[in-house]
């Protein structure tokens, strides 16, 4: 009787970091925009949205929503106008974790299944990171109460490290301005 070797875990079809960088916070929800989701599935955005329209009942507003004009303008400002966003004729759709999960029932390919699994794992990982951050803040408060003012400088330094990075400064436009 031979010893069975454990199967090597299948190499991820898409690196987790690529998925995580596409998860945005819009309306207080973690979402992936239609164009990025389509790229992950290796389908055209219009094909992805066609499936959503065909199965509209599977995508209620808390699973998928179209960005408002203001949200889209803010997004373009944050990412900079490029050919990626410049040619769009409509505002993008945002898909929550549940909306992404619902795609597994309407996109029926091997890649879609693998990508969905990877995306779900990325959402779970981000949730764990946020939970540990909140837990760390709570523990820091407890320590601060316990040790009163003795380590005030240390607590303040830790708080500064926990803050999100500052937004980059707006750069001055350069080039020639035409008087019209």
C-alpha positions as CSV (number, residue, x, y, z in Angstrom):
1,X,0.0,0.0,0.0
2,X,1.6,3.3,-1.1
3,X,1.5,6.5,0.8
4,X,-0.8,9.1,-0.9
5,X,0.8,12.5,-1.4
6,X,-1.2,15.5,-0.4
7,X,-2.2,17.5,-3.4
8,X,-0.4,20.8,-3.9
9,X,-2.7,23.8,-3.5
10,X,-3.7,25.1,-6.8
11,X,-1.9,28.3,-7.8
12,X,-4.1,31.3,-7.4
13,X,-5.5,32.4,-10.8
14,X,-5.3,36.1,-9.6
15,X,-3.0,37.3,-6.8
16,X,-4.8,38.4,-3.7
17,X,-3.1,41.8,-3.7
18,X,-4.6,42.6,-7.1
19,X,-8.1,41.8,-5.9
20,X,-7.6,43.7,-2.6
21,X,-6.4,46.9,-4.4
22,X,-9.6,46.8,-6.4
23,X,-11.9,46.8,-3.3
24,X,-13.0,50.3,-2.7
25,X,-15.1,51.9,0.1
26,X,-18.2,53.6,-1.4
27,X,-21.3,54.5,0.6
28,X,-19.7,52.8,3.6
29,X,-19.5,49.5,1.8
30,X,-16.6,47.5,0.4
31,X,-17.2,47.2,-3.3
32,X,-15.6,46.3,-6.6
33,X,-16.4,48.3,-9.7
34,X,-17.8,46.7,-12.8
35,X,-14.8,47.4,-15.0
36,X,-12.3,45.8,-12.5
37,X,-14.7,42.9,-11.9
38,X,-15.0,42.2,-15.6
39,X,-11.2,42.3,-15.9
40,X,-10.8,39.8,-13.1
41,X,-13.3,37.5,-14.8
42,X,-11.6,38.1,-18.2
43,X,-14.9,39.3,-19.8
44,X,-15.9,42.6,-21.3
45,X,-17.6,45.0,-19.0
46,X,-20.7,45.1,-21.2
47,X,-21.0,41.3,-21.0
48,X,-20.8,41.4,-17.2
49,X,-23.5,44.1,-17.1
50,X,-25.7,42.3,-19.6
51,X,-25.8,39.3,-17.3
52,X,-26.7,41.6,-14.4
53,X,-29.6,43.1,-16.4
54,X,-30.8,39.7,-17.5
55,X,-30.8,38.5,-13.9
56,X,-31.9,41.8,-12.2
57,X,-33.8,40.1,-9.4
58,X,-30.5,38.5,-8.2
59,X,-28.9,41.9,-7.8
60,X,-30.9,44.1,-5.5
61,X,-29.6,47.6,-4.6
62,X,-27.6,46.2,-1.6
63,X,-25.8,43.8,-3.9
64,X,-25.1,46.2,-6.8
65,X,-25.7,49.9,-7.4
66,X,-24.7,52.5,-10.0
67,X,-22.5,55.3,-8.8
68,X,-24.0,58.8,-8.7
69,X,-22.5,61.5,-10.9
70,X,-20.8,63.0,-7.8
71,X,-19.4,59.6,-6.7
72,X,-18.1,59.0,-10.2
73,X,-16.5,62.5,-10.4
74,X,-14.9,61.9,-6.9
75,X,-13.6,58.6,-8.1
76,X,-12.1,60.1,-11.3
77,X,-10.4,62.8,-9.2
78,X,-8.9,60.2,-6.9
79,X,-7.6,58.0,-9.6
80,X,-6.8,60.7,-12.2
81,X,-8.5,60.8,-15.5
82,X,-7.0,58.3,-17.8
83,X,-8.1,56.3,-20.8
84,X,-9.5,53.8,-18.3
85,X,-12.1,56.2,-17.1
86,X,-12.1,58.8,-19.8
87,X,-14.1,56.9,-22.4
88,X,-17.0,55.8,-20.3
89,X,-20.5,56.8,-21.5
90,X,-22.2,55.7,-18.3
91,X,-21.5,55.7,-14.6
92,X,-20.0,52.5,-13.3
93,X,-21.8,49.9,-11.2
94,X,-20.4,48.9,-7.8
95,X,-20.8,45.3,-6.5
96,X,-20.8,44.5,-2.9
97,X,-19.4,41.2,-1.5
98,X,-22.9,39.7,-1.9
99,X,-23.1,41.0,-5.5
100,X,-19.8,39.4,-6.4
101,X,-21.0,36.1,-4.9
102,X,-24.2,36.3,-6.9
103,X,-22.1,36.5,-10.1
104,X,-21.1,32.9,-9.5
105,X,-24.7,31.9,-10.3
106,X,-24.9,33.9,-13.5
107,X,-21.4,33.6,-15.0
108,X,-20.9,29.9,-15.6
109,X,-17.2,29.3,-16.4
110,X,-14.4,27.6,-14.6
111,X,-12.5,31.0,-14.4
112,X,-15.6,32.7,-12.9
113,X,-15.7,30.1,-10.2
114,X,-12.0,30.4,-9.4
115,X,-12.1,34.2,-9.4
116,X,-15.2,34.2,-7.2
117,X,-13.4,32.1,-4.6
118,X,-10.4,34.4,-4.7
119,X,-12.5,37.5,-4.4
120,X,-14.5,36.1,-1.4
121,X,-11.2,35.2,0.3
122,X,-10.0,38.8,-0.3
123,X,-13.2,40.3,1.3
124,X,-12.8,37.9,4.3
125,X,-9.1,38.9,4.7
126,X,-10.0,42.6,4.6
127,X,-12.7,42.1,7.2
128,X,-10.2,40.3,9.5
129,X,-7.7,43.2,9.0
130,X,-10.4,45.8,10.0
131,X,-11.5,43.7,12.9
132,X,-8.0,43.4,14.2
133,X,-7.5,47.1,13.8
134,X,-10.6,47.8,15.9
135,X,-9.4,45.3,18.5
136,X,-6.0,46.9,18.7
137,X,-7.6,50.3,19.2
138,X,-9.7,48.9,22.0
139,X,-6.8,47.2,23.7
140,X,-4.8,50.5,23.4
141,X,-7.6,52.4,25.2
142,X,-7.6,49.8,28.0
143,X,-3.9,50.1,28.5
144,X,-4.1,53.8,28.5
145,X,-6.7,53.8,31.2
146,X,-4.7,51.2,33.2
147,X,-1.4,53.1,33.1
148,X,-2.9,56.6,33.2
149,X,-0.4,59.3,32.1
150,X,2.8,57.3,32.6
151,X,3.1,56.3,29.0
152,X,1.1,59.1,27.3
153,X,3.9,59.8,24.8
154,X,4.0,56.1,23.8
155,X,0.3,55.9,23.4
156,X,0.2,59.0,21.2
157,X,3.0,57.6,19.0
158,X,1.0,54.4,18.6
159,X,-2.1,56.3,17.7
160,X,-0.2,58.2,15.0
161,X,1.0,55.0,13.5
162,X,-2.6,53.6,13.4
163,X,-3.9,56.6,11.4
164,X,-4.4,56.1,7.7
165,X,-1.8,57.8,5.4
166,X,-2.6,61.4,4.6
167,X,-4.1,62.1,1.2
168,X,-1.5,63.3,-1.4
169,X,-1.4,67.0,-2.0
170,X,-3.1,68.3,-5.1
171,X,-0.5,69.1,-7.7
172,X,-0.6,72.3,-9.6
173,X,-1.6,72.0,-13.2
174,X,1.2,72.7,-15.6
175,X,1.4,73.6,-19.2
176,X,0.0,76.5,-21.3
177,X,-3.4,78.0,-20.6
178,X,-5.3,79.3,-23.5
179,X,-7.3,82.5,-23.1
180,X,-10.6,82.1,-25.0
